[in-house]
C-alpha cells in the first residue's frame, strides 16, 4: 500500500530516541521523516506535509512549546495533528498548555513503543474518519443542489455503446469531470475534462468549468456552430476573461458523436490523446490534436479530427490518472505508451466495457493510483 | 527553499531541489518563482535535473510563473528534463507553452 502510507514527522534532539522511534514506526509501515531539532522540522515542513507530528518537548534552542506555537501561526501546518512526547515532570506543564497549544495529546516517554504506535495509529484513524465524514457531508450537499461533476448515467445511443468510469483519488472528489449533452436524436457531445490540481480546489472549479462548457455548447449549437474546435476556442476565450477562472487550467476532450454517419468529431485542449482501436486491423492508434490547455492564452487556436468508426471499433477517452502510477519504490511516474500497450488486448471486439473497467480498476489497486482517473469508451456496435 | 538559484549573465538558473514536484510544494514553488521574477529576474531557467515526477498542481504553478514572466517581457525556460517528464509535457502540449532545452547552455 505505497500511496496510502501514513507519513509521520518525528522531532527529537536525542539521536538515539529518534533512531529507535523511526525504526519502530517504519516496521509498522509508516513513512518516517526525522528532524533532530525544531528548526530542522520547520525546514522540512516547508516541503513536506506529514499526516502527524510527534515531537519531543524539551529540546535545546527551540523547545516544543515554541515549535508548536510557530506551527499554529502557519496555515499550512496548523491543522496537522500534533502530539508531544514528554517526561513525567513536563506533563503538568504540557497539560496546562494543551488547550492553548492545541496539541491532540501528549505521550510519556516511558510508554512502551508499541503503545505509542498504536495510540498514534488510532489517532490517525479518527482524523481520517472525520475527514471521510466531512467529504460525505459535502457530497450530499452538492448532490442536493444537483451539482455533479460525474453523471450517474449516460445517454443511450442506437449505434454506439458508451460506457464511462471514474475513480476518485483516495476517495476525495477531484478535478476530473464527465458530461454528455444530447442535442437531438442524431448528435451528442461527449465531454471529459480535468481541472488541474487535486482534491477540493480542483473539484470546486469543475462546476464553473462545466457551466461554461454547457452554456457555450448550447448557445453555439443553437446558432448551428457545432464544430468542437470552434466551441473549445469560445470556451477558452470565456475562461481567460473570467476573473476567478483565468488562472485555473483545464484539459478537455470534446467529441461530437453523429449517430447517422458513425462519425466522431474530436477536438482537444491539452488533454491526454485519445486511443482509437480499429477492429479490422487489430490496431491501436493515438489521436492527438494540437490545442493547448484551457485558461492558458485567450488567442489559442484549436483543431478538430474526424474519426469514422466501423463496427467493432472503439475510442477511449481518458484522464492522466490512468497513465500516472506509483512504483513499488514509492516513486510516481507517467507513461502513456505503457498504458497504451497494456490496454490494447482489452479493447478487442468481444470485450465489454465491464471487462475494460475491471482491468483499469486493477491498474489502480494496491496504492498504485496517483491521481483521480476517468475514462469514456465509445464502441461502434 | 524549493529553488536553488544561480545568477548568470543571461538569466537566472533556478534548480528545483525536490524529486516529487507535486501539490504539497506547488504553492511554495509559486511563491518562490513569483518573488524571483519580481526581483527583476525576468528570464528564468528552471532546472529539472533532480525532478522525477511533476503533477498537475505543480504544472499549474509553473504556468502561473510563466504568465507572470511573460507579462513583464520575460520568459521561463525548462532544462534537464528526464525523458518521462518531457514525454508528459509533450503529451499535453506543454512543449508549445514552455521553451524546452536539453541544457541551459543551449539557450540562445
Interface residues (C-beta under 8 A of the other chain):
Chain A: X46 X47 X48 X49 X76 X175 X194 X196 X197 X198 X199 X247 X248 X249 X251 X270 X271 X272 X273 X290 X291 X292 X293 X296 X320 X324 X331 X332 X333 X334 X335 X336 X337 X370 X371
Chain B: X1 X2 X18 X19 X20 X22 X23 X24 X25 X26 X27 X28 X52 X53 X55 X56 X57 X59 X60 X63 X64 X67 X84 X85 X87 X88 X91 X92 X93 X94 X96 X97
